[in-house]
Amino acid sequence: MATVVAVENLNPKVLQCEYAVRGEIVIHAQRLQQQLQTQPGSLPFDEILYCNIGNPQSLGQQPVTFFREVLALCDHPSLLEKAETTSLFSADSISRAKEILATIPGRATGAYSHSQGIKGLRDAIAAGIASRDGFPANADDIFITDGASPGVHMMMQLLIRNEKDGILCPIPQYPLYSASIALHGGTLVPYYLDESTGWGLKTSDLKQQLDDARSKGIDVRALVVINPGNPTGQVLAEENQYDIVKFCESEGLILLADEVYQENVYVADKKFNSFKKIVRSMGYGENDFPLVSYQSVSKGYYGECGKRGGYMEITGFSAPVREQIYKIASVNFVPISLPGDESYAAYQAERDGILESLARRAKAIEDAFNNLEGYSCNKAEGAMYVFPQIHLPKKAIEAAKAAGKAPDAFYALRLLESTGIVVVPGSGFGQVPGTWHIRCTILPQEDKIPAVISRLKVFHEKFMAEYRD
Ligand SMILES: Cc1ncc(COP(=O)(O)O)c(C=O)c1O
């Protein structure tokens, strides 16, 4: 009898898809973590430090109190009837929870909701976008999602008909995009970010890649821009954003703007501008320019990766197209605390504390890499990562080859085995052929940073001593 389920009879699109941030090195790290539990002292370190994934709370970031209080009260509304609640929760959390519950049919966070998400929450999101951008936003354009990823998958599902449909994606890129395009059977059309100009995006390069894909019969449907960048950490200049919008307009592309790191900007000379604001300030109206913008509660100062919440804002799509877009609602999006509210001072202190600490950590980690032989690291302007280039000695590249590994994967594996630090090899994100990188998050808590840096330094010096040409 033929095997009912075997790798050979699975969907080939699933087999093709790779997701490096949870790949071989992470699986090895989990094995080592188990070894540390069963045989303490058997490894040269006593903990695994997961710098492979932008998951702030797993490395000790505390959730923002106000958000959790409101969530708790919404999820368990009978608390609102108890006298003790007024001493355990702040007055504004209580009133906010009541306001939110009043907009939820049946006051039930456990119920199926409107397919775009609860209207009251979409109104609040639209108001937030309008105040961020200075241009109106419409609750009907908001799709509440359980994180940005489902929204990305949904758009790929909508746009990709077969392998002749292409999506322009940055290289290096967050592998959600390559994975999603592979799963939906489309073609990733790469454009390289320029490391020598701080991971800049040149529209001349975009045009070349687009023309090249078209000459091969690919129908390029959309352009993905990740701003601030993952894994590259750059924040786009406003002028560059205008050029990107003009490029999409003249080439007939949908702009998929991944803006999940919009709150994570660490340098004074750069500012986040949403593409929605750029598009509107160029004079395009509601129906003129197809734009999908993503936001998520996983990033920013919220770091609520496990709670799953986010939205996409879709503008410039015709009514019949919009009717095709469905979404399961998530109720995890909670509007922020406001000035004058009882918990505002604490909320502000927590938010600023997290963002200021991230900025210090970004600088410390960027400097640490730049101080190591053979490394060059661009400025960590935003997001939660650095993506330094490592100039590996020939001997190390040969040793990697002999071990059957890409050189950066070989380096990352050795780093893990010596220090317990988990990073992702650049090959998981794409990089200019012949260059090698690693992606490291800036998320270890501040008191751990000096130890991380010194472990990294000791390892790197030893590695170079072993392999230096
Ligand atoms: C650029 C980018 N987009 C989207 C996501 C997905 O986030 P989530 O699905 O948790 O909202 C991530 C997560 O790391 C990301 O880095």
The ligand as an SDF file (V2000), in Angstrom:
LIG
                    3D

 16 16  0  0  0  0  0  0  0  0999 V2000
    9.0960   43.0310    8.4810 C   0  0  0  0  0  0  0  0  0  0  0  0
    8.1260   42.1530    9.2150 C   0  0  0  0  0  0  0  0  0  0  0  0
    6.8770   42.0410    8.7580 N   0  0  0  0  0  0  0  0  0  0  0  0
    5.9780   41.2560    9.3580 C   0  0  0  0  0  0  0  0  0  0  0  0
    6.2990   40.5420   10.4880 C   0  0  0  0  0  0  0  0  0  0  0  0
    5.2560   39.6410   11.0620 C   0  0  0  0  0  0  0  0  0  0  0  0
    4.8140   40.0490   12.3010 O   0  0  0  0  0  0  0  0  0  0  0  0
    3.4730   39.4950   12.9680 P   0  0  0  0  0  0  0  0  0  0  0  0
    2.8410   38.5080   12.0740 O   0  0  0  0  0  0  0  0  0  0  0  0
    3.8910   38.9360   14.2910 O   0  0  0  0  0  0  0  0  0  0  0  0
    2.6240   40.7150   13.1120 O   0  0  0  0  0  0  0  0  0  0  0  0
    7.5930   40.6190   11.0160 C   0  0  0  0  0  0  0  0  0  0  0  0
    7.9840   39.8220   12.1890 C   0  0  0  0  0  0  0  0  0  0  0  0
    9.1280   39.7730   12.6040 O   0  0  0  0  0  0  0  0  0  0  0  0
    8.5280   41.4480   10.3580 C   0  0  0  0  0  0  0  0  0  0  0  0
    9.7800   41.5620   10.8040 O   0  0  0  0  0  0  0  0  0  0  0  0
  1  2  1  0
  2  3  1  0
  2 15  2  0
  3  4  2  0
  4  5  1  0
  5  6  1  0
  5 12  2  0
  6  7  1  0
  7  8  1  0
  8  9  2  0
  8 10  1  0
  8 11  1  0
 12 13  1  0
 12 15  1  0
 13 14  2  0
 15 16  1  0
M  END
$$$$
